[in-house]
Amino acid sequence: MPEPSGIALTPLEFASDVLGVKLWKKQEEVLSSLIEHRRVAVKSGNGLGKGFCAAVALLWFLHTHQDAAIALSTAPTFRQVRHVLWRQIHRLYRPNAELLGGKMLDTRWELADERYAMGLSAENADQFQGFHSPNMFIVVDEAEGVSDEIYEAIEAVMTSADPLLLLIGNPTTVTGAFRRAFYEERHLYHNITISALDSPNVLAEKTVFPGLTSAKWVEERRETWGEDNPIFRARVLGEFPDQAEDTLISLSDVEEAARRWASDQVEDPDGPDRSENQVVLAVDVARFGSDRSVILRRVGSRVLEIRTFRDMDTMQLAGWVAAAIRETCPERVCVDEIGVGAGVVDRLKEQGFPISGINVARRAKQDSLFANVRAEGYWRLRELFASGQIAIPNDHQLMGELTALRYSYDSQGRVLMESKESMRQRGLPSPDKADALMLAFLEPTNKTRLWT
């Protein structure tokens, strides 16, 4: 393919000779591919410098096109545009401002009337209308979270030119345009995968490139999630998850819930007739030495606090729960009362606290659909994730537990959750945080529907 007119330096030459930065081999592969291919899609694990790479690419493109040129970047939210890619752009530009020239604003770099770069959020497709230039570069950051509507708007821009298109993201979705770039539409793209196992820090088992993923982080994630967990495949190996038929909650739904938490965009699952500020506490009580007791607090749809405790007897835990009740004044307090949990429930009731003891092994409200309360509660959780009515923090343990949950059907055709013993046999820890989350959103009235 012929080089676009006006290019004086390759991206690698620009990185080393102009910016003075050192790249590792996968970053070099991504940047080099922009010379040979018009569409490049990069799926990557966490902390591997893909955003840094995109920032170098955007600066390179505008610096080496001296005539009319436009570079556009986008991400799911404007916060991500400003605080992720454009923060990297500013860091690279600042020490080289005199050489690079132009005027650097918050999310815009102006070199001339027809030569500029700007960041747009992917929340409104209309923003992509009206851009025309013989030389264009479009960067889609956090590409897995960008809607098909935005990709359609980008395609409309591309019909009037032959721009470079770079998609970079974590492969956390099982549908959508980013995934299609590696499957149904892979003939249109040059595909690159960046695994944490390829990180120079992991290979050398020491810090070679500061800021890149470390061997310690990989081992911690392996221990927390397990190698078969879809979140390990996506965030460590840079591979799309396989959506098994018995997976209760998909990785993409979990990731979306974490994005909603960061962007504060979520509907109230308690309905318009209920207060959006309803405070609910949920307590999962540890049964075995390796398990954790968990106190989880939600306000409306948002999980605001998750506290864990190890090696704590029931009276000590009851004290912590009592303190949390006094501090937060919840409308409901749901405590797991199976086994040792009964002691926590009894102690709190003795002190006059309005506690709802929950035995998840008991008969479900809709017992023709669910084998027990645990299955019914988790199915409600599945619905909340699928419908966008829950927001959770970016908690590695919680997200790993949620994506590891499996379900089946009993002999009567009712939903049955995988037992904790079965999970231990798969090498997984007890889903203590997930259990607390399920208790926190357990529907007090019979509203759960069964979707298959």
C-alpha positions in Angstrom: 0.0 0.0 0.0 1.5 3.4 -0.9 2.4 5.7 2.0 0.0 8.6 2.6 1.4 11.8 1.2 3.5 14.0 3.5 4.8 11.2 5.8 8.5 11.9 6.6 8.9 9.6 9.6 7.7 6.2 10.4 5.8 5.9 13.7 8.8 4.1 15.3 11.2 6.8 14.1 8.8 9.5 15.4 8.6 7.7 18.8 12.4 7.4 19.2 13.7 10.5 17.4 11.0 13.1 18.2 9.4 12.0 21.4 12.4 10.2 22.8 10.3 7.3 24.2 11.2 3.6 24.3 8.6 1.0 23.2 8.3 -2.7 23.8 7.8 -5.1 20.9 4.0 -5.2 20.9 3.8 -1.4 20.9 6.2 -1.4 18.0 4.0 -4.0 16.2 0.9 -1.8 16.6 2.6 1.4 15.4 4.4 -0.3 12.5 1.0 -1.8 11.3 -0.3 1.7 10.7 2.0 2.0 7.7 0.9 -1.2 6.1 -2.8 -1.3 7.0 -5.7 1.2 7.0 -7.7 -0.6 9.7 -6.0 -2.0 12.8 -7.8 -3.6 15.7 -5.9 -4.3 18.9 -7.3 -6.4 21.8 -5.2 -6.4 24.9 -5.0 -7.4 28.5 -4.7 -4.7 31.2 -1.8 -2.5 31.8 0.1 -3.2 28.6 0.5 0.3 27.2 -2.1 0.2 24.5 -3.3 3.7 25.3 0.2 5.1 25.3 0.7 3.5 21.9 -2.5 5.2 20.6 -1.3 8.6 21.9 2.0 8.2 20.1 0.1 7.3 16.9 -2.1 10.3 17.1 0.8 12.7 17.6 2.8 11.0 14.8 -0.1 11.3 12.3 -0.6 15.0 12.7 3.1 15.9 13.0 4.0 14.1 9.8 1.1 15.4 7.7 2.0 19.0 7.0 -1.0 19.7 4.9 -4.7 19.3 5.8 -5.2 16.5 8.3 -7.7 15.7 11.0 -7.2 13.1 13.8 -10.3 12.2 15.9 -10.3 10.1 19.1 -13.3 8.7 20.9 -14.2 6.5 23.9 -17.4 5.5 25.6 -17.6 8.6 27.8 -16.1 12.1 27.8 -14.4 11.3 31.1 -12.5 8.5 29.4 -11.6 10.7 26.5 -10.2 13.4 28.7 -8.6 11.3 31.5 -7.2 8.3 29.5 -6.0 8.9 26.0 -5.7 12.7 26.1 -3.9 12.6 29.4 -1.3 10.4 27.7 -1.2 12.9 24.7 -0.5 15.8 27.1 2.3 13.9 28.8 4.0 13.2 25.5 3.4 16.7 24.1 4.5 18.7 27.1 8.3 18.1 27.0 8.2 18.3 23.2 5.8 21.3 22.7 8.3 23.5 20.9 9.2 20.8 18.3 5.6 19.6 17.9 4.1 23.1 17.7 0.5 24.2 17.7 -1.8 24.9 20.6 -2.6 22.0 23.0 -6.0 22.4 24.7 -7.9 20.0 27.0 -9.0 17.6 24.3 -7.9 19.4 21.2 -4.5 20.0 19.4 -4.7 22.9 16.9 -1.9 23.3 14.3 -3.9 25.1 11.6 -7.5 25.6 10.5 -7.5 22.4 8.6 -4.9 20.5 10.7 -6.0 19.5 14.1 -6.8 16.7 16.5 -9.8 16.5 18.9 -11.4 14.1 21.3 -15.1 13.2 21.1 -17.2 11.1 23.4 -19.1 8.2 22.0 -22.3 9.2 23.7 -23.7 11.1 20.6 -23.3 9.9 17.1 -24.1 13.4 15.7 -20.7 14.7 16.9 -19.1 12.7 14.1 -20.8 14.5 11.3 -19.1 17.2 9.2 -15.5 16.1 9.3 -13.8 16.1 5.9 -10.1 15.9 5.1 -7.9 14.2 2.6 -5.9 12.8 5.6 -7.8 11.4 8.5 -7.0 9.2 11.5 -9.6 7.9 13.9 -8.7 6.3 17.2 -11.4 4.4 19.1 -10.2 3.9 22.7 -12.0 1.5 25.1 -13.5 0.2 21.8 -15.4 -2.6 23.5 -17.6 -0.1 25.2 -18.5 1.9 22.1 -22.0 1.3 20.6 -22.8 0.1 17.1 -24.4 3.4 16.4 -21.1 5.2 16.9 -19.3 2.7 14.7 -21.9 3.4 12.0 -21.2 7.1 12.3 -17.5 6.4 12.0 -18.1 4.4 8.9 -20.0 7.3 7.4 -17.0 9.5 8.0 -14.8 6.9 6.3 -16.9 6.9 3.1 -15.7 10.4 2.2 -12.0 9.6 2.7 -9.6 6.7 3.2 -8.6 7.3 6.8 -6.6 5.3 9.2 -8.7 3.6 11.8 -7.3 2.2 15.1 -9.5 0.3 17.5 -8.0 -0.6 20.9 -9.7 -2.2 23.8 -10.1 -5.0 26.3 -11.9 -8.0 24.8 -14.7 -8.2 27.4 -17.7 -8.4 25.1 -19.4 -11.3 23.3 -21.2 -9.1 20.8 -20.6 -5.7 19.1 -18.5 -4.1 16.5 -15.2 -4.5 18.3 -15.6 -8.2 18.6 -16.8 -8.4 15.0 -13.5 -6.8 13.9 -11.8 -10.1 15.1 -14.4 -12.5 13.7 -17.0 -11.7 11.0 -15.2 -8.6 9.8 -11.6 -9.7 10.4 -10.9 -9.5 6.6 -11.3 -5.7 6.9 -8.8 -5.4 9.8 -5.3 -6.2 10.7 -5.7 -7.9 14.1 -3.2 -7.7 17.0 -3.5 -9.4 20.4 -1.4 -8.2 23.4 -1.2 -10.7 26.3 0.2 -9.9 29.7 2.2 -13.0 29.4 4.2 -11.2 26.7 5.0 -8.2 28.9 8.8 -7.8 29.3 8.1 -7.4 33.1 6.4 -10.7 33.2 9.0 -12.5 31.1 11.9 -11.1 33.1 10.1 -11.4 36.4 11.3 -7.9 37.2 10.5 -4.3 36.2 11.9 -3.7 32.8 9.3 -1.2 31.6 7.9 0.8 34.6 4.1 0.9 34.5 3.6 -2.3 32.5 1.9 -5.3 34.0 4.1 -7.3 36.4 4.5 -11.0 37.0 3.2 -10.5 40.5 0.0 -9.0 39.2 -0.6 -11.9 36.7 -0.1 -14.4 39.5 -2.5 -12.5 41.8 -5.1 -12.5 39.1 -4.5 -16.2 38.4 -5.1 -17.0 42.0 -8.1 -14.7 42.3 -9.9 -15.5 39.1 -8.5 -18.9 37.9 -7.2 -19.4 34.4 -10.6 -20.6 33.0 -12.5 -17.5 34.2 -13.5 -15.3 31.3 -12.3 -12.2 33.1 -8.8 -13.8 33.2 -8.9 -14.5 29.5 -9.9 -10.9 28.8 -7.9 -8.9 31.2 -4.8 -11.0 31.3 -4.5 -12.9 28.0 -6.3 -10.4 25.8 -8.7 -13.0 24.5 -12.4 -12.7 24.1 -14.4 -14.8 26.6 -16.2 -17.9 25.5 -19.8 -17.5 26.6 -20.6 -20.9 28.0 -24.3 -21.8 28.0 -24.3 -22.3 31.8 -22.7 -18.9 32.6 -25.1 -17.0 34.9 -23.8 -13.4 34.2 -21.7 -12.6 31.2 -18.4 -10.8 31.5 -19.7 -8.0 29.2 -22.6 -7.4 31.6 -20.3 -7.2 34.6 -17.9 -4.8 32.8 -20.8 -2.6 31.8 -22.0 -2.5 35.4 -18.5 -1.3 36.4 -18.6 1.3 33.7 -22.0 2.6 34.9 -20.6 2.9 38.4 -17.8 5.1 37.1 -20.1 7.2 34.9 -23.0 7.3 37.4 -25.5 6.2 34.8 -27.9 3.5 36.2 -31.6 3.1 36.7 -33.1 2.3 40.1 -34.1 -1.4 40.4 -36.5 -0.6 43.2 -38.7 1.2 40.7 -39.9 4.8 40.4 -42.2 4.5 43.4 -39.2 3.8 45.7 -36.5 6.1 46.9 -33.4 6.2 44.8 -31.5 6.7 48.0 -32.8 3.5 49.7 -29.9 2.1 51.8 -29.6 -1.7 52.0 -27.0 -3.6 54.0 -26.3 -7.3 53.2 -24.1 -9.6 55.3 -22.6 -12.9 54.1 -21.2 -14.8 57.1 -18.1 -17.0 56.6 -18.5 -20.7 57.2 -15.0 -22.1 56.7 -11.5 -20.8 57.6 -10.6 -19.7 54.0 -13.9 -17.9 53.5 -14.5 -14.2 54.2 -17.4 -12.5 56.0 -18.7 -9.6 53.9 -20.7 -6.5 54.7 -22.0 -4.8 51.6 -23.9 -1.5 51.3 -25.9 -0.3 48.4 -27.7 2.9 47.9 -30.4 2.5 45.2 -28.7 0.7 42.3 -25.1 1.5 43.3 -22.9 -0.6 45.5 -21.0 1.9 47.6 -19.0 -0.2 50.0 -17.8 -3.8 50.4 -15.9 -4.7 53.6 -14.4 -8.1 54.2 -13.4 -9.8 57.4 -11.3 -13.0 58.0 -11.0 -15.1 61.2 -13.7 -13.2 63.0 -16.2 -14.9 65.4 -19.9 -14.2 65.2 -20.0 -11.8 68.1 -17.3 -9.6 66.6 -19.0 -9.6 63.2 -22.3 -8.7 64.9 -20.5 -5.7 66.4 -19.3 -4.5 63.0 -22.8 -4.9 61.5 -24.3 -3.0 64.4 -21.8 -0.2 63.8 -22.6 -0.1 60.1 -26.4 0.0 60.9 -25.9 3.0 63.2 -23.7 4.8 60.6 -25.8 4.3 57.5 -29.4 4.0 58.8 -30.5 1.3 56.3 -34.1 0.6 55.3 -33.3 -3.1 55.1 -30.6 -5.4 56.6 -30.3 -8.8 55.1 -28.1 -11.3 56.9 -27.3 -14.9 55.7 -28.6 -17.0 58.6 -27.5 -20.4 57.5 -25.2 -22.2 60.0 -23.0 -19.8 62.0 -24.9 -16.8 60.4 -27.8 -17.6 62.8 -25.7 -16.4 65.7 -25.1 -13.0 64.0 -28.9 -12.7 63.4 -29.8 -13.6 66.9 -27.3 -11.2 68.5 -28.4 -8.3 66.4 -32.1 -9.0 67.1 -31.3 -9.1 70.8 -30.0 -5.6 70.5 -33.2 -4.5 68.8 -32.0 -4.1 65.3 -34.6 -4.9 62.5 -32.8 -7.7 60.8 -34.0 -9.9 58.0 -32.5 -13.4 58.4 -32.2 -15.0 55.0 -31.9 -18.8 54.5 -31.0 -19.2 50.9 -31.5 -22.9 51.0 -35.2 -22.5 51.7 -38.1 -22.8 49.2 -38.2 -20.0 46.6 -41.2 -17.7 46.2 -41.6 -19.0 42.7 -40.8 -22.6 43.5 -42.0 -23.9 40.2 -39.1 -21.9 38.5 -36.3 -21.9 41.1 -34.9 -24.7 43.3 -34.4 -22.4 46.3 -34.0 -18.8 47.4 -30.3 -18.8 46.3 -31.2 -19.6 42.7 -34.1 -17.1 42.7 -31.9 -14.4 44.2 -29.1 -15.0 41.7 -31.5 -15.0 38.8 -32.8 -11.6 39.8 -29.2 -10.5 39.9 -28.7 -11.8 36.4 -31.7 -9.8 35.2 -30.4 -6.6 36.9 -27.1 -6.9 35.1 -28.7 -7.7 31.8 -31.1 -4.7 32.0 -28.5 -2.2 33.2 -30.1 -1.7 36.6 -27.1 -2.2 38.8 -23.7 -0.5 39.2 -20.7 -2.1 40.9 -17.2 -0.8 41.6 -14.2 -2.2 39.7 -13.5 -4.8 42.3 -11.4 -7.6 40.9 -12.6 -10.2 43.4 -16.3 -9.4 43.0 -16.1 -9.3 39.2 -14.2 -12.6 39.1 -16.8 -14.3 41.4 -19.7 -13.0 39.4 -18.3 -14.3 36.0 -17.5 -17.7 37.5 -21.1 -18.4 38.6 -22.8 -21.3 36.8 -26.3 -22.7 36.9 -28.1 -25.8 35.8 -31.6 -27.3 36.1 -32.9 -29.9 38.6 -35.1 -32.9 37.6 -38.1 -30.6 37.8 -36.7 -28.1 35.3 -36.0 -25.5 38.0 -33.0 -23.2 38.0 -30.3 -24.5 40.4 -27.0 -22.7 41.2 -23.7 -24.5 41.2 -22.8 -25.5 44.8 -19.9 -24.0 46.6 -18.3 -27.4 46.9 -18.4 -27.9 43.2 -16.8 -24.5 42.8 -14.0 -25.5 45.2 -13.4 -28.6 43.1 -12.9 -26.2 40.1 -10.2 -24.5 42.2 -12.4 -21.4 42.9 -12.9 -19.7 46.2 -16.2 -19.3 47.9 -18.1 -16.4 46.1 -18.5 -14.4 49.3 -18.8 -11.0 47.8 -21.2 -12.2 45.1 -23.3 -13.8 47.8 -23.5 -10.5 49.7 -24.4 -8.7 46.4 -27.2 -11.3 45.8 -28.6 -10.7 49.3 -28.5 -6.9 48.9 -30.7 -7.1 45.8 -32.9 -9.9 46.9 -36.4 -8.9 45.9 -38.6 -8.6 49.0 -41.7 -9.0 46.8 -42.4 -11.5 44.2 -41.2 -9.7 41.0 -38.6 -12.1 39.6 -39.2 -13.4 36.1 -37.5 -16.3 34.5 -35.7 -15.7 31.2 -34.0 -18.5 29.3 
